[in-house]
Amino acid sequence: MLMNNKTLAVAGALAAVMAVHAVPASAQDAKEKCYGVALAGQNDCKAGEGTTCSGSSKVDYQGNAYKEVPTGTCLKMELPEGRMGSLEPLDRDPAG
């Protein structure tokens, strides 16, 4: 009986590991737009008014410029001066 419990435990652990690896790559690589976290010139496409595409933000942490980050990390980022990332464009630090 004890051997059967160990076998079941090992089988369960193996199934859990396989399930984690079965998640599609697209779900593992999911990204979200995070506004106000990009350094000047390092934003992803379209940084808001006055910009055209990637690399066109004018100031660090420009509020209307976004960077694509792993889903779920935007609101957890630690930035200088107590700033936080946002899932929506911000009014702070407009392009100069």
C-alpha positions as CSV (number, residue, x, y, z in Angstrom):
1,M,0.0,0.0,0.0
2,L,2.8,2.4,0.9
3,M,4.4,1.8,-2.5
4,N,1.2,2.7,-4.3
5,N,1.0,6.1,-2.4
6,K,4.6,6.9,-3.4
7,T,3.9,5.9,-7.0
8,L,0.8,8.1,-7.1
9,A,2.7,11.0,-5.6
10,V,5.5,10.8,-8.1
11,A,3.0,10.4,-11.0
12,G,1.1,13.5,-9.7
13,A,4.3,15.5,-9.5
14,L,5.3,14.5,-13.0
15,A,1.9,15.4,-14.4
16,A,2.1,18.8,-12.8
17,V,5.5,19.5,-14.3
18,M,4.3,18.3,-17.7
19,A,1.2,20.6,-17.4
20,V,3.4,23.6,-16.8
21,H,5.5,22.9,-19.9
22,A,2.3,22.3,-21.9
23,V,1.3,26.0,-21.7
24,P,1.6,27.4,-25.2
25,A,4.6,29.6,-25.8
26,S,2.3,32.5,-26.7
27,A,0.8,32.5,-23.2
28,Q,4.3,32.3,-21.6
29,D,5.5,35.2,-23.8
30,A,2.3,37.4,-23.3
31,K,3.1,41.1,-23.3
32,E,1.2,44.2,-22.2
33,K,1.8,47.9,-23.0
34,C,3.2,49.6,-19.9
35,Y,3.2,53.4,-20.1
36,G,5.7,55.7,-18.3
37,V,8.5,53.1,-17.9
38,A,10.6,53.5,-21.1
39,L,13.9,55.5,-21.1
40,A,14.2,58.3,-23.8
41,G,14.5,56.7,-27.2
42,Q,13.7,53.2,-25.9
43,N,9.9,53.1,-26.2
44,D,8.0,50.6,-28.4
45,C,5.9,51.9,-31.3
46,K,4.1,55.3,-31.0
47,A,4.9,57.3,-28.0
48,G,1.9,59.5,-28.1
49,E,1.4,63.0,-29.5
50,G,4.5,64.3,-31.2
51,T,6.1,61.0,-31.8
52,T,6.0,58.5,-34.7
53,C,7.2,55.1,-33.7
54,S,9.6,53.1,-31.6
55,G,12.6,54.9,-30.2
56,S,10.9,58.3,-30.6
57,S,10.2,59.2,-26.9
58,K,11.9,62.4,-25.9
59,V,12.3,62.0,-22.1
60,D,12.8,59.2,-19.6
61,Y,9.5,57.8,-18.3
62,Q,7.4,59.9,-20.8
63,G,3.9,59.2,-19.7
64,N,2.4,58.6,-23.1
65,A,5.2,56.4,-24.3
66,Y,4.9,52.6,-23.7
67,K,7.2,49.7,-23.5
68,E,5.9,46.1,-24.0
69,V,6.6,44.1,-20.8
70,P,5.7,40.6,-19.6
71,T,2.0,40.5,-18.7
72,G,1.4,41.3,-15.0
73,T,4.7,43.1,-14.4
74,C,3.8,46.7,-15.4
75,L,2.2,47.8,-12.1
76,K,4.9,46.1,-10.1
77,M,7.9,48.0,-11.6
78,E,10.0,50.1,-9.3
79,L,11.0,53.4,-10.9
80,P,12.9,56.4,-9.7
81,E,11.2,59.1,-7.6
82,G,8.3,56.8,-6.7
83,R,6.9,56.6,-10.2
84,M,4.8,53.7,-11.3
85,G,4.0,52.1,-14.6
86,S,0.5,52.3,-16.0
87,L,-1.7,50.3,-18.3
88,E,-3.1,53.6,-19.7
89,P,-1.3,56.7,-21.0
90,L,-0.2,59.2,-18.4
91,D,-0.1,63.0,-18.4
92,R,3.3,63.1,-16.7
93,D,6.7,64.0,-18.3
94,P,5.4,65.1,-21.7
95,A,7.9,65.2,-24.6
96,G,10.0,68.3,-24.5
